[in-house]
Structures are given as C-alpha cells and as structure tokens.
Amino acid sequence: MADMFSVKIKVISQKGTCGAGHKVGDEFDCSGNTPGGICIFAFNALMPFLLPLMFGGIFPWSGNPDKIEAVCPDALNPVVFELQRIKTD
C-alpha cells in the first residue's frame, strides 16, 4: 500500500458571508477522516486536490509539490483554502 500523508486545510481568504462561518485562519486536519466542522460543499470541492496530496501525488502547475489552493463553490462568497501535505520523518 502507498504511503498516506496527513493534509492540513487552512482558510487563507474569505469574501462576503460564508454560510458555514469559515474565516481566515480556520484550520482542519485531514488524516483519513472527514474533518469536523468543515462545510460539506467546500469539502466536496477540495476532494480532487486532497486525495492526490494524501497519496503522494503532485500538481505540475503548483510551485510547491506539497501545497495547492482550492476554492469553495460559492462564487458570491468565495472561501479559498490552502491544502498542505504534512510530511513526517
């Protein structure tokens, strides 16, 4: 089985009024379970980025192979999340 990494999800930008109450600085740990308190719609939008980070994948367009930004689907009140793979020694 492939190595599995934890991913830290952090709100880095929020405009308008987030229906879930997310604000800049909110952090969530994703270590194989859905993090409590995160908006289900945002989490669904993060999944295509989350799974590759958890299993060692990279995004060629990202300047950092361990980090990517993704946005929730609410175009009127966007919340931008930073997903960062956590490497352990």
Short mmCIF file of the C-alpha atoms (twelve columns), coordinates in Angstrom:
data_MODEL
# 
_entry.id   MODEL 
# 
loop_
_atom_site.group_PDB 
_atom_site.id 
_atom_site.type_symbol 
_atom_site.label_atom_id 
_atom_site.label_alt_id 
_atom_site.label_comp_id 
_atom_site.label_asym_id 
_atom_site.label_seq_id 
_atom_site.Cartn_x 
_atom_site.Cartn_y 
_atom_site.Cartn_z 
_atom_site.pdbx_PDB_model_num 
ATOM 1  C CA . MET A 1  0.000   0.000  0.000   1 
ATOM 2  C CA . ALA A 2  1.178   3.529  -0.778  1 
ATOM 3  C CA . ASP A 3  2.251   5.881  1.979   1 
ATOM 4  C CA . MET A 4  -0.550  8.063  3.241   1 
ATOM 5  C CA . PHE A 5  0.081   11.633 4.350   1 
ATOM 6  C CA . SER A 6  -1.978  13.959 6.511   1 
ATOM 7  C CA . VAL A 7  -3.159  17.172 4.911   1 
ATOM 8  C CA . LYS A 8  -3.684  20.476 6.693   1 
ATOM 9  C CA . ILE A 9  -6.550  22.539 5.297   1 
ATOM 10 C CA . LYS A 10 -6.375  26.262 6.070   1 
ATOM 11 C CA . VAL A 11 -8.687  29.138 5.113   1 
ATOM 12 C CA . ILE A 12 -6.474  31.797 3.515   1 
ATOM 13 C CA . SER A 13 -9.136  34.096 2.042   1 
ATOM 14 C CA . GLN A 14 -12.849 34.675 2.584   1 
ATOM 15 C CA . LYS A 15 -15.063 37.275 0.920   1 
ATOM 16 C CA . GLY A 16 -18.691 38.056 1.573   1 
ATOM 17 C CA . THR A 17 -20.538 35.963 4.123   1 
ATOM 18 C CA . CYS A 18 -19.660 32.288 4.350   1 
ATOM 19 C CA . GLY A 19 -22.803 30.293 5.150   1 
ATOM 20 C CA . ALA A 20 -20.712 27.830 7.172   1 
ATOM 21 C CA . GLY A 21 -18.979 30.606 9.106   1 
ATOM 22 C CA . HIS A 22 -15.476 29.879 7.823   1 
ATOM 23 C CA . LYS A 23 -12.990 32.692 8.330   1 
ATOM 24 C CA . VAL A 24 -9.340  33.342 7.523   1 
ATOM 25 C CA . GLY A 25 -7.109  31.313 9.808   1 
ATOM 26 C CA . ASP A 26 -9.505  28.394 10.324  1 
ATOM 27 C CA . GLU A 27 -7.590  25.103 10.111  1 
ATOM 28 C CA . PHE A 28 -8.649  21.492 9.699   1 
ATOM 29 C CA . ASP A 29 -6.597  18.305 9.898   1 
ATOM 30 C CA . CYS A 30 -7.399  15.622 7.377   1 
ATOM 31 C CA . SER A 31 -5.747  12.367 8.388   1 
ATOM 32 C CA . GLY A 32 -8.026  9.908  6.642   1 
ATOM 33 C CA . ASN A 33 -11.320 11.105 8.158   1 
ATOM 34 C CA . THR A 34 -13.560 13.988 7.193   1 
ATOM 35 C CA . PRO A 35 -12.523 16.911 9.390   1 
ATOM 36 C CA . GLY A 36 -15.266 18.046 11.740  1 
ATOM 37 C CA . GLY A 37 -16.695 21.499 11.191  1 
ATOM 38 C CA . ILE A 38 -15.798 21.922 7.526   1 
ATOM 39 C CA . CYS A 39 -18.583 22.817 5.103   1 
ATOM 40 C CA . ILE A 40 -19.636 19.704 3.175   1 
ATOM 41 C CA . PHE A 41 -19.882 21.661 -0.090  1 
ATOM 42 C CA . ALA A 42 -16.369 23.069 0.316   1 
ATOM 43 C CA . PHE A 43 -15.027 19.651 1.313   1 
ATOM 44 C CA . ASN A 44 -16.532 18.160 -1.850  1 
ATOM 45 C CA . ALA A 45 -14.747 20.834 -3.923  1 
ATOM 46 C CA . LEU A 46 -11.450 20.056 -2.145  1 
ATOM 47 C CA . MET A 47 -11.563 16.279 -2.707  1 
ATOM 48 C CA . PRO A 48 -9.957  16.288 -6.197  1 
ATOM 49 C CA . PHE A 49 -6.942  18.049 -4.630  1 
ATOM 50 C CA . LEU A 50 -6.993  16.330 -1.264  1 
ATOM 51 C CA . LEU A 51 -6.665  12.736 -2.413  1 
ATOM 52 C CA . PRO A 52 -3.528  13.227 -4.574  1 
ATOM 53 C CA . LEU A 53 -1.852  15.108 -1.705  1 
ATOM 54 C CA . MET A 54 -2.744  12.312 0.719   1 
ATOM 55 C CA . PHE A 55 -1.172  9.652  -1.516  1 
ATOM 56 C CA . GLY A 56 1.973   11.398 -2.790  1 
ATOM 57 C CA . GLY A 57 0.655   12.963 -5.995  1 
ATOM 58 C CA . ILE A 58 1.695   16.359 -7.305  1 
ATOM 59 C CA . PHE A 59 0.130   19.157 -9.316  1 
ATOM 60 C CA . PRO A 60 2.514   20.254 -12.094 1 
ATOM 61 C CA . TRP A 61 1.156   23.827 -12.120 1 
ATOM 62 C CA . SER A 62 1.778   24.334 -8.401  1 
ATOM 63 C CA . GLY A 63 5.054   25.947 -7.397  1 
ATOM 64 C CA . ASN A 64 5.193   23.707 -4.318  1 
ATOM 65 C CA . PRO A 65 4.532   19.953 -4.701  1 
ATOM 66 C CA . ASP A 66 3.207   19.781 -1.127  1 
ATOM 67 C CA . LYS A 67 0.740   22.670 -1.377  1 
ATOM 68 C CA . ILE A 68 -2.236  23.695 -3.529  1 
ATOM 69 C CA . GLU A 69 -5.035  26.251 -3.273  1 
ATOM 70 C CA . ALA A 70 -8.691  25.490 -3.980  1 
ATOM 71 C CA . VAL A 71 -11.910 27.449 -3.641  1 
ATOM 72 C CA . CYS A 72 -15.386 26.563 -2.419  1 
ATOM 73 C CA . PRO A 73 -18.205 26.531 -4.994  1 
ATOM 74 C CA . ASP A 74 -19.994 29.657 -3.652  1 
ATOM 75 C CA . ALA A 75 -18.998 32.237 -6.279  1 
ATOM 76 C CA . LEU A 76 -20.719 35.097 -4.417  1 
ATOM 77 C CA . ASN A 77 -18.990 34.357 -1.084  1 
ATOM 78 C CA . PRO A 78 -15.783 32.538 -2.015  1 
ATOM 79 C CA . VAL A 79 -13.610 30.879 0.583   1 
ATOM 80 C CA . VAL A 80 -10.094 29.973 -0.567  1 
ATOM 81 C CA . PHE A 81 -8.422  27.014 1.116   1 
ATOM 82 C CA . GLU A 82 -4.751  26.071 1.170   1 
ATOM 83 C CA . LEU A 83 -4.121  22.328 1.315   1 
ATOM 84 C CA . GLN A 84 -0.694  21.325 2.544   1 
ATOM 85 C CA . ARG A 85 0.698   17.814 2.688   1 
ATOM 86 C CA . ILE A 86 2.295   17.105 6.052   1 
ATOM 87 C CA . LYS A 87 5.447   15.014 5.755   1 
ATOM 88 C CA . THR A 88 6.659   13.132 8.800   1 
ATOM 89 C CA . ASP A 89 10.198  11.900 9.244   1 
# 
